[in-house]
Amino acid sequence: MRALLLAPPGAGKGTQGTRLAQAYGVPHLATGDMLRDHVATGTPLGIEVKAVLDAGDLVPDRLVIAMVIAAVAGPPPLDGFILDGFPRTVAQAEAAYEWAKDRDRTFDTVVHLDVPEDELVRRLLERGETSGRTDDTAETIRHRLHRYEESTKPLLDLYEQRGILVEVDGTGSVEDVTRRIQDAIAALVRR
Ligand code: AMP
């Protein structure tokens, strides 16, 4: 299982990523969590990216690419994973593909969670009341959604063309969404 969750902020990537990783017995690699850990522990990478995260901007491609490749390459090398939040730009997707294709580690499924924008904003503002995340504020949420539309959404076409994209309705209960994702993955595998 090498799956990627590709969806806007607030669509449920983190929640579903954790549940899917457990269901399929693979690690959950969430680049946002990894970057926030670097910030919290004050590593050189964390110091470099803190202002970018606070502003809801995208961390430079070369930094995230290196971080993700290091995590997948190991040790231990990861054969399977649920990747959440990477790639977020065409350049990241191309670099990941170049690295993975020679090592037989390309994604086999890309899950897009579809949630209307007003629902995304509502969820993120609600999360901001308790998450302590510096980027869950009204203005930064708008900026992150804009970044997603501009830089990340174009990846959907790329994965659609590769025949590995599944579209899932991301509204409703957490359990329902997990079940829909698992059904969609099973259907893709049978195809
Ligand atoms: P997330 O937890 O997925 O919402 O990510 C939080 C923040 O981490 C984003 O707003 C970006 O600043 C940064 N980030 C996470 N993943 C990436 C990525 N693949 N490329 C660039 N920045 C990222």
Boltz pocket constraint, residues with backbone or C-beta under 6 A from the ligand:
constraints:
  - pocket:
      binder: B
      contacts: [[A, 9], [A, 31], [A, 32], [A, 33], [A, 35], [A, 52], [A, 53], [A, 56], [A, 57], [A, 58], [A, 59], [A, 60], [A, 64], [A, 84], [A, 85], [A, 86], [A, 87], [A, 88], [A, 89], [A, 92], [A, 135], [A, 144]]
      max_distance: 6.0
